[in-house]
Amino acid sequence: MKNFYGSILFTLVCLLLAGGLAVWQGGGLELVGEFVFVAAVLGAMETSLSLDNAVVNASILKDMAPVWQRRFLTWGVLIAVFGMRIIFPILIVAVSALISPWEAARIAFVDQIRYEAIVTGAHIGISGFGGAFLLLVGLSFFFDPNREHVWLSWIERPLAAFARVPAAAYLVVAAVIVGLSFLLDGAPQRTFLIAGLSGGATFFAVHRIGALFGGDVDHATGAVVRTGLGGFIYLEFLDASFSFDGVIGAFAITNDIVLIALGLGIGAMFVRSMTVALVHGGHLAEFRYLEHGAFYAILALATIMLLSIRVETPEIVTGLIGAAFIALSLYASVRHRRRHPDDYADNGVGEVVLPDGDCQPDTRTR
C-alpha cells in the first residue's frame, strides 16, 4: 500500500486543482462538483485502461540500473503528465492545422470546441502511428524463440517460429498497415500509411538507440533498451503509445485541456505506483504468465487502434479486454504455482528481484 501513498496525495491535489479551475472560470459549487467528478472519472478510466502498461513497464524497469529506475519514476511522471497530456495534443493541433505551437496553445485554452475538433480529426494519424508501434511491441515479444516460459503454446510456439525470418515483426506490421490502408481513400489513406510506417520506423530507431547506449541486441521486447538512457527512451515511447487512446477518449467527457491533464495525470501516477509495486514485490517472477497477459493485451489494443479507422470501439470495451487478459494470465500463474511449487524455488527458497538488481530470499515460497 505504501507504494500508492504518493499517487493518493497527487490525486487529492489534482481534485483540488480541478475545483479551483471551476472557481477560476467563474463557476459556483455546482461547477466545482462537476469538475472534481470529471477529473475523478478520467483518472479511473486511465488507470483501468493501463493495467497492461504497468505490467510491461515493470518487466522492463526491473532490469534497468537503479538511477534510471528513479529517473523514470520522477522525470517520467512529468513527461507523462505534462508532455503527453498537454504538450502532445497541442503539437497535434499545430501540425494538423498548420499553425504555430503558440497559436495551437491559444486555441487549446481559448477556443476549446475548435481544439477538440482538430485533435479528434487527427484520429487516423494517431491510430496509425500508435497502433503500429504497439503492434511491434507485442509481436517482438511473441516472435522471440528464446523466451523462458510459454503460456498459450498453441498460439505462442507458431509465432516464435517467425523469428527465423529476418525482421519478421517489421514485415508483418508493414503488411498490416498497407492492407488496412485500402479501407481508406485519398488524403486519409496517405495519412494512415505515413503515420503507420513512421510508427514502425520509430520503434526501430528506439531499439537502435538502446543498442547504442549499451543494450544487448535481442528480439525479446525491450531487451536491447533495458539499460540507461535507451531504456528510459523506450519506456517513454511505450507510455506515449498507451496514452494515445486515453487522450482521444477523454474528449468524450470534456474538451477542457487542463481538466483532461488533471484527470489523466491521476491515472498516469497510479500506473507508476502499480509499476513500482510489481518491481518491488518481485511479482513478475512470482506470476510467470502475467507478462504474457500484458502483451496479449497490447496486441489487442494495437488491433483496436488500427481498426478504429473504420470501426469505433468504446473505451470501456478496450479496458475490459486488457483487464480480461491480465486476469486470465494471473489466474493461470497462480494455478501453475500451486501445481508446480518446485519451479519457483531453489532448495525451497525462491528469489525476489529488488529494484537495484540484487536478489533476496523469498520465504513465501518455502
Secondary structure, DSSP 8 states (H G I E B T S, - for coil): -GGGHHHHHHHHHHHHHHHHHHHHTT--HHHHHHHHHHHHHHHHHHHHHTHHHHHHHHHHHTTS-HHHHHHHHHHHHHIIIIIIIIIHHHHHHHHHHT--HHHHHHHHHH-HHHHHHHHHHTHHHHHHHHHHHHHHHHHHHHT-TT-S--SSHHHHHHHHHGGGSTTHHHHHHHHHHHHHHTTS-HHHHHHHHHHHHHHHHHHHHHHHHHHHTT----SSTTGGG-SHHHHHHHHHHHHHHHHHHHHHHHTTT---HHHHHHHHHHHHHHHHHHHHHHHHHTHHHHSTTHHHHHHHHHHHHHHHHHHTTT----HHHHHHHHHHHHHHHHHHHHHHHHH-GGGG-BTTBEEEE-TTS-EEEEGGG-
